[in-house]
């Protein structure tokens, strides 16, 4: 029932086979890792106390990520690097803390501030010029309609173009073709990377659309402000 | 193989069930094993990962310097469909190796309604279902678990079956397999393995076509009866203190430590209470140490001290008191499943729970003192009243009660007695819980299924119609409001009953039902009685014969599988049941001469003064 005296923000990578775990499963795995690592987590009050954590945003099943953020409230002073080292000793291969820093204990919740994400999408089976053409076509389109299925509600059609901030074709490591894309996260214009990729695919020639393999990885979450972008470390 | 699996995972629900990589699972890249085991639980991942037995064997085999064990579970239907469409063979989670490439495939036999899953998993792996059809390149398929004591309906699918405690047998089998004189040849290996105590080789026995209800007869070189293997001291066997921590939420999402094995309460319907004798307690020091180790290795928020009746553990008070203190500081709670119906047990359960207790489950099993004496469930009306009073006084406002219908000698008054017990619980709640919100009472009723190796193995099982009639009698006797009655699907109880006391002639029906689409029969949403009806017809199975009463003088299909409990004891207990005479627990009273103990083996109780 310890009062939170400090808060650490963890940047977590999820990769390899563990990209297949769900957000909820990750949450539980993270909570239990904190317990195995003996980190002095603060607990909520009440009949059923639970560890005080907060996650920036959910990740879709199957997507690897370099940029999951988890805030952990601690009942004792602790350095970020100590938390990072202790956690990395107990995580299974596929989950790792890449950075961990102390942030203000009463600062805003990440979830309330993060509104943009960046994805690195490796592309196979598509010629470079076709991919560039498709990306340009997507960016040039004034409107891009997708249909969203909702549980127990009628499907909804919406324009995702306002939520696509930027997209560019790059050559990644080992000459691998990739798309770097920034999308709105949450809120009115939030776009799922799968939706973006569906639209992109529809702008490719038929054979390339059928053969192309797209593997997205989340590489950043940030706050997109009116004049500048703010990284999670500065929120 | 690795990439082929990755391609499927995006198209199935809850893919984490198929990827492995969990905390405490082995890294096959780090293992250099001569002998490779695949351990299979023939049900979904979320069920299988909660199973203690396989977790013990996983630890035992992986601790061996020359062996390794990996895990596999029944894929869900969507995954199965993907695998079949893409010709992807069933694989283990750790290294994604097809099951066919292993030396041994161990399959646990926990429940009759998982039998089609066994066929399905073998089929998905490309391993012939019938042991006779397997060749030198196929793994040796081993069965084990409680239903090994009547494995006959599935015996033809197994190369060998382990009866009883598996921790030591598996090591014996490993040594025999690694011995170049015996390990090289399948036939030699099987013959020699039948020398190991606890190993049953079904192909060494044949049914007498003239007398198919008698146990199969041994061929030359195989023993007349196979004796169950018993580990004499629980402190001598390893405890899995590094159990695999599943990502997907398991049905039992908590750490478990076994406090004792076996139970001598002597409930006459209970198969585990007969086939795991004698009682072997783990020392409190060991329990204590294991609890802390397992929590440190997993991070679980809850620890369960498991056994067939945990409040019977003779050191339960001291162990729980000591643990409660340290666990409370770590925000960890403790639970004791399978509570005895008395005030001691309920008080104990209330004390150990760190979070507020709102619900409790009790299993009086029968509605009158007379019938509870018949089944030797040592619960008096007073015990029951005290137990619910204790629960309600502690703030509990949800009560779940388990009963059986169709127990031997059951009359209408016994059914009405259930309703009276419900009424009594409600009256006590009103007395104790003044001003509180209304009691939530769930009444769960199952059809009694006569099980082999119990005093009731000769008794008939209720027909579906009779079960429905008795449910209706009960329903009419219950108050209109405030009680929720639920009962087991009678069709699945019927099937369970057929297999429980079945014989080898049922094996073709299982294959046939699977061919017609039966799988995951233990899940209400998947169980299809119509398919089984067709399979029964196609295989000319005499279901009524399996469910009816058995002649006391005739042999039974499982007589060659020796639990250690003697036929004389079971007959004597049956006679006492019909005479409504109770038999005391041999831990407290005198020996009841069940036949299990010998000069080197007996009840091992750590705190005999209790």
Interface residues (C-beta under 8 A of the other chain):
Chain A: X16 X17 X18 X20 X21 X22 X24 X25 X28 X29 X31 X32 X33 X34 X35 X36 X43 X47 X48 X49 X51 X61 X62 X90 X91 X92 X93 X94
Chain B: X9 X10 X14 X15 X16 X18 X19 X20 X21 X22 X23 X25 X27 X245 X247 X248 X249 X295 X296 X297 X298 X299 X300 X301 X330 X331 X355 X356
